[in-house]
Amino acid sequence: MSSDFEGYEQDFAVLTAEITDEKKQMVANVEKQLEEARELLEQMELEVREIPAQSRGMYSSRMRSYKQEMGKLEADFKRSRIAYSDEVRNELLGDDGNSSENQVGC
């Protein structure tokens, strides 16, 4: 029976390694996409500067909206990365978050 358990352990190790690699790839992909979005916003800003003054207001308003949306995306991504970093740190330290040091009011 222990050989079955050892086989499960190996399968589990492979799966968790794959999940970790996929997380890293997703983070890298999102970082790349955010950079591309920043570059697009810069190009859009340059275009807005070239628009005649009478029409520029409408495009400037849209740019503010896009910048706000970009800020929210970046903040969400940063929060996700921090949460993931905390999770990895806890796993490496063997801290499941339930120790008496981490509990409030103890």
Secondary structure, DSSP 8 states (H G I E B T S, - for coil): -HHHHHHHHHHHHHHHHHHHHHHHHHHHHHHHHHHHHHHHHHHHHHHHHHS-HHHHHHHHHHHHHHHHHHHHHHHHHHHHHHHHHHHHHHHHHT--S-STTTSTT-
